[in-house]
Amino acid sequence: MTAGTAVRIVGLRSAAHHNGKIGRVSEKAAEQEGRVGVDLGKGKILAVRSDNLEVVSAREAEEEAEKATAGAVAEATAAAMVEQQKTLKRDNSLLHEFDGSSDPNVLALYYHCRDREFDCFNATEYNTQMLAYYAAAVAVVAVVPRQMKGNDYLLVCLQHKSMEKNTLCQVAFQCMRHFAGISMLIKVRCFACGKPGAPRCSCQCACFCSDCEKSEIRVAHTKLCGLIRDSSVTTEEETVAML
């Protein structure tokens, strides 16, 4: 077999865990006579008898390489999340400040990754940002109830369809939940008039009272509402008190 040929390892007995793996014939000859050097990547070369090798197509080799790369990325992402988790700290003063404000511009709490700071959206900004997330293949996957000092909140959790692009979420961590993706904590109050305890929209990610069903903000929410309802969203019922 010429160097570079894609091969699959089969029929090994003493090292059966290598069976099924795809590699390429190494340019360096195996040290043991009658065997072929197979490069499995990451500097690992096995000496394998030719009877235990079968040639595979370039496409199969490419698909295997893509799987290996995806696996390595996933492992690296998981390791980075564990390391990041060690540095995260809950900031109750942040939650106190958010809970204590009735300003309509302080409706949704989010974390600005570029500036590494927490900030807030009003209803219009929240709607615009959520539409931008969907345009970037980031969709709502869960809506989780939370409570502070008797006031109700919803933690809206979004993820990119490629899991390796999701990192540990700062907002979710503040809300006593470990989540890889993007989260926003929204107040359960009418997005149009600010009335506390307003019913949730059918998408579960916004609230509107009966008096505001025809308001400009409610109408503007229609497109986002449809996108969310078309997503696979888990809605939890158990409320966790954060403070």
Backbone hydrogen bonds, N-H to C=O, Kabsch-Sander energy under -0.5 kcal/mol:
donor,donor_aa,acceptor,acceptor_aa,energy
4,G,25,V,-2.6
5,T,2,T,-1.8
7,V,23,G,-2.7
8,R,54,E,-2.9
9,I,21,K,-2.5
10,V,52,N,-2.4
16,A,13,R,-0.9
18,H,15,A,-2.1
19,N,16,A,-1.5
20,G,9,I,-3.7
21,K,18,H,-2.0
23,G,7,V,-2.5
24,R,39,D,-1.9
25,V,5,T,-2.2
26,S,37,G,-3.1
30,A,35,R,-0.5
35,R,32,Q,-1.4
36,V,48,V,-3.7
38,V,46,L,-3.0
39,D,24,R,-3.4
39,D,37,G,-0.5
40,L,38,V,-0.7
40,L,44,K,-3.1
44,K,41,G,-1.9
45,I,43,G,-0.7
46,L,38,V,-2.5
48,V,36,V,-2.8
48,V,46,L,-0.7
50,S,34,G,-0.7
52,N,49,R,-1.8
53,L,50,S,-1.5
54,E,8,R,-1.9
56,V,6,A,-2.2
61,A,57,S,-2.0
62,E,58,A,-2.2
63,E,59,R,-2.5
64,E,60,E,-2.2
65,A,61,A,-2.1
66,E,62,E,-2.2
67,K,63,E,-2.1
68,A,64,E,-2.3
69,T,65,A,-2.4
70,A,66,E,-2.6
71,G,67,K,-2.5
72,A,68,A,-2.3
73,V,69,T,-2.5
74,A,70,A,-2.4
75,E,71,G,-2.4
76,A,72,A,-2.4
77,T,73,V,-2.7
78,A,74,A,-2.5
79,A,75,E,-2.3
80,A,76,A,-2.3
81,M,77,T,-2.3
82,V,78,A,-2.1
83,E,79,A,-2.2
84,Q,80,A,-2.7
85,Q,81,M,-2.5
86,K,82,V,-1.1
87,T,83,E,-0.6
87,T,84,Q,-1.3
88,L,84,Q,-0.9
92,N,90,R,-0.5
94,L,91,D,-0.8
95,L,91,D,-1.2
96,H,92,N,-2.6
97,E,93,S,-2.3
98,F,94,L,-2.1
99,D,95,L,-2.7
100,G,96,H,-2.1
101,S,97,E,-0.6
101,S,98,F,-0.8
106,V,103,D,-2.3
107,L,121,F,-2.0
108,A,121,F,-1.8
109,L,185,L,-2.9
110,Y,119,D,-2.7
112,H,110,Y,-0.5
112,H,117,E,-3.4
113,C,111,Y,-1.0
116,R,112,H,-1.7
117,E,112,H,-1.4
119,D,110,Y,-2.4
121,F,108,A,-2.2
126,Y,122,N,-2.6
127,N,123,A,-2.2
128,T,124,T,-2.3
129,Q,125,E,-2.7
130,M,126,Y,-2.4
131,L,127,N,-2.0
132,A,128,T,-1.8
133,Y,129,Q,-2.1
134,Y,130,M,-2.1
135,A,131,L,-1.9
136,A,132,A,-1.0
136,A,133,Y,-0.8
137,A,134,Y,-1.5
138,V,133,Y,-2.7
139,A,137,A,-0.5
139,A,159,Q,-2.4
141,V,157,C,-3.0
142,A,157,C,-1.6
143,V,234,T,-2.3
144,V,155,L,-2.4
146,R,153,Y,-2.3
147,Q,240,V,-1.8
148,M,151,N,-2.4
151,N,148,M,-2.8
153,Y,146,R,-2.8
154,L,186,I,-2.5
155,L,144,V,-3.5
156,V,154,L,-0.8
156,V,184,M,-3.0
157,C,142,A,-2.9
157,C,155,L,-0.7
158,L,182,I,-3.6
159,Q,139,A,-2.5
161,K,137,A,-1.6
163,M,161,K,-0.8
165,K,162,S,-2.3
166,N,163,M,-1.9
169,C,179,F,-2.9
173,F,169,C,-1.6
174,Q,170,Q,-2.0
175,C,171,V,-1.4
176,M,173,F,-1.6
177,R,172,A,-1.8
179,F,177,R,-0.6
181,G,167,T,-2.4
181,G,179,F,-0.7
182,I,158,L,-2.8
184,M,156,V,-1.9
185,L,109,L,-2.0
186,I,154,L,-3.0
186,I,184,M,-0.6
187,K,107,L,-1.7
188,V,152,D,-2.1
189,R,187,K,-1.9
190,C,195,K,-2.6
191,F,207,C,-3.1
194,G,190,C,-1.6
197,G,188,V,-2.4
198,A,195,K,-0.9
201,C,206,A,-3.5
204,Q,201,C,-2.2
208,F,199,P,-2.1
212,C,209,C,-1.5
213,E,210,S,-0.9
215,S,212,C,-1.6
219,V,215,S,-2.3
220,A,216,E,-2.3
221,H,217,I,-1.1
222,T,219,V,-1.4
225,C,221,H,-2.8
226,G,222,T,-2.0
227,L,223,K,-1.8
228,I,224,L,-2.5
229,R,225,C,-2.4
230,D,226,G,-1.3
231,S,228,I,-1.5
233,V,231,S,-1.1
234,T,141,V,-2.6
235,T,233,V,-0.5
236,E,143,V,-2.1
236,E,234,T,-0.6
240,V,145,P,-1.1
242,M,147,Q,-2.9
242,M,240,V,-0.6
243,L,147,Q,-0.8
